[in-house]
Amino acid sequence: MPRIFWATCPQCDEPFLVSWELRHAGVELICPFCKDTFLPDDAKELDERL
């Protein structure tokens, strides 16, 4: 099973699933709801539970 985490968009407050490979890759995530871009560390919330 691939590892994932939840990121909550700092702009619209909607959580979405993200592939674990992007967690520390230094690339910006794109919110699928409002299209805001942000680094994972700038997410309003991160849920990295297994």
Secondary structure, DSSP 8 states (H G I E B T S, - for coil): ---EEEEE-TTT--EEEEEGGGTTS---EE-TTT--EE-GGGSSEEE---
